[in-house]
């Protein structure tokens, strides 16, 4: 995303001594109302973007690089997984997000696939998107952590809550993590590491309370503070099994002066530099 380029992400990482290959930007794509498909809006376009992301990520993974992928909405993560899995079959997912994205075309009220990502990752929903990668499902529920989701924000629908109750995904809602955040983040990471060889971190900025970081595409109340979210990211990216980071839902229209992008980039650079890793590829769709 251009906001992160303008905020100096690439140069700042390099200035910290990290090796970065910039794979460039994918063509800009904007959501358009798909009135003919109210329950599956823009399915072909979502699939096309996911495939192009997968190609870029796969090329980076062939060079054994850890990837930074900046969206875009959460459907970007489907493409990242599709690109990584051939190179890291025993992959786990830390889904650090204010929502759980467990709707399907049969339960959605908006028809927007952004709210159905986890259903498609675990094999449900629209066949074309659920089968976007090299296997079906992309990841089994036992290898997924839902961290920081926020029922109080009012964006998680009743069918999603019902699915949560039946799911074997590790679940860490906001009320259960606030009081001892870093300890719980370490616990979640450790539990996932015991199941997988590599870990992808998905980070949706809507996990943060809009009063502290008002740049999410859909603003959420009762979320984590900016500092708390960065503390969690610091823990998750410190894993020796860390495979990459996906950042989603940053809305540059809510950041006219670029200050929020700079704030996030500055924090990310500190986190990644302190991890003392060599980064081989950055993909910016």
N, C-alpha and C positions, 0 to 999 in steps of 0.2 A: 504494500500500500504506500502510495506516494507520501502520505503524512509522515510515515516512519522514515522514509528517505530524507525528507526535508528536515526532520528532527535529528538526522545524523547517525542513524543506526549503524550503517555499514562502516563509515569512517571511524566511528567511536569504538567499535569492536576491534578494528585493526589497530587503532591507536593504543589499545590495551594489550597489544601483542598477540591477538588471536588471528589464526589463519582463516580467512573468509573468501569463499568463491561466490560471487554474486551471479546468480542464474537469471537475473532480470525479472521483468514483470510479465505476467500473462495479460492478454487483452482485457480491458475493463468491461465488466458485465453488470448491468443494472437490472433489478427486478422490474418486471412489467406485469400488469394485471392480465391473467390468463382466464378470461371469463368463460371460455369453452371447457375448461377443466378446473372447476372450482375446488375440487378435493385433491388435485395433483397439479398444482400450478407450475408451469415451465419445466416439466419433467425432463424433456429432451435436453434443454439447456443446462439444467443442473447436472445431468449425466455427462454432458460434454465437458463442462468445466472440471468435474471430478476426474475424468480420464486424463485431461491435460495436466492437472496437478500430479496425478499418479505417474505420468511419464517423467516429469521433472524430478520428482522425489526418487523414483527408481534409478535415474541416472546418477543422482547424488549418492544414493546408497551403494551403488556399484563401486564407488570410490571410497567406501567405508566412512562416509561423512555423516555427522549428525546434522540434522536439518532444522532450520528455522523457517516456518511457513506462516505468512501473514495474510489473512483474508480481509474481507470476505466474511460470509456467514459461516455457521457451523458445518454446513455440508462440505466445506473444504476438507474437513477431517476424514471424510469417506475416501477422498482421493489420496490423502496422505497415507492412510492405512493400506489402500490398494497398492501403493508404490513401495511401501516398506515391507509388507508381509513376504514377498518372494525372497527377500534378503534376511529377514528376521522372522521365521515362521512362529516361534514361540514368543510372540509380542504381547505385551500388556498395555492397557490404556488407563491413564489417570485423567478422568473427565472432570476438570476443575471448572465448574459452570454453575451459574445461578439457577438454571433449569435442568430438567432431566431429558427433555426432547424425546419422549416416549409415545407421542401420538403416532397414528398411522393414517393413511387416506380414509379409513373408515371411521376414525374418531376425531379427526381434526376439524376445527371450526374455521380455520383460515385457508387451508390447502397449501400452506407454505412449508416446504420441506425442511426448512431450518428447525422447525419444531418437531421433526420426526427422525432426527439423525440417529439417535441411539437405537430406535426400533430397526432402522436399516442396518446399522452396524451388527446387530445381533440376529439379523436374518429375516425380519418382518417387513411389512409395508409393500411398496411397489417393487415388483420383481426386477425391473430394469436397474433400479438403484441398489437394491439389496444384493444383487449379483454383479456389482461393478468391479469387484476385485477377483483375485485368483482362487478364492474359496468362498463357501457359503456355510455358515455365517462368516463374516470377516473375523470376528473375535467372539469367543464364547463368554457368557455372562460371568463365569468364575474368574476371568482374567481382566475384569473391568472394575474400577473404583469410581463411584459417583461422589465427588467431594465438593461441599459448599453449596449444595442446592438449597433453594430458598422458597419453601411453600408459602411463607408469610407474604411474599411479594405479590401473590395472586396470579402468577403466570403459569402455574402447573395445574393442568385440568384434572377433573375427577377420574377420567379413564387412565391417566398417567399414574395417579396415586394408587389406583387399583393394581396396575401392573407392577408398581414398586413393591407392593405387599407380597407379590408372588415371585419376585425376582431374586436370583442368587448373586446379583452384583453386590459388592461391598458398598454400603451406604453410609455417608457422613453428612447429614443435613446441618445447616448453619447452627441451629440451637444446640446441637450436641458437640460442636467443635469450638465454640467461642471461648469458653472458660480456660481451656488448656490447648490452645490452637496448635502450637508447634509440636507438642507431645503427640497430639492426635495425628498430625500430618506425618510424623515419623512412623507412627504405628501403621497408618494406611499404606505408606510406601513400603514398609518392611513386609507387610502381609502380601502385597502384590509381588514384590521381588521374589518371594518364596515360590511363586507360581510360574514365573516367566524368566526369559533370558534377556529381554530388552523391554524398555518402558518408553512409550510415547506420552507426552504431556499435552493435553488440550486445555487451553486457557481462554475462557470467554470473559471479556471485561465486565459483563453484567453480573458477575459474582460480587462485584464491589457496589457498595451503596451509592446511589446517584448523588447524594449530597456531598460525597467526598470525591467522586470521580464521575462527573456527568457526561460521559462520552459514549456510553453504550448505545447500541441501536434501539434496544428496548430498555428503558430505565427501570431499575429495581430498587425498592425500598428494603430496609432491614438486612442489607447485605454486609459483607466484610468491609472494613476500612481499607484504604489503599495500602497502608503499611502492613496490615495483616495479610493481605493477599500477596504482597511481595515476599513476606516471610515464608509463606507456604511455597511459593515458586522457588525460593532459594533452596528449600529442603528437597523438593521434587527434582530439581535439575542437578542436585548434588549426587544423585544415584550413580554408581559406576555402571549401571545398566541403562542409563539415559540415552535414548535414541533420537530425540528431537522434541521441538516445541512448536505447537500450533497456536497462534493468537487470532481470535475471532471477534467480530461484532463491534470493532471500534468504528464509530460514526464520525467522520471528519467534519460533517456539517454542524456538529455540536461543539466543534473546537476551532472556531473561526480564527483565533490568533495563534494556533499551534501549540499553546502552552501545555495542554494535556498530553499531546503526543510526545513533547519533549520530556515531560515528567515521567511518562512510562518508559521511554527509551533510555533515559538516564538510569532508571532503576534496573531495567533489563541488562544494560551493559555492565553495571556493577555486579549483578547476580552471575552473569555468564563468565565474566572475567575472573571472579573469585572462585569459580569452579575449576579454573586452570585447565581448560581443555583447548584443543585445537579444533576449530570449527571449519569444516571443509566445504560447506555449501549453504547458501541462503537463497530461498525461493520466495519471491514476493508476488503472489498472484493479485 
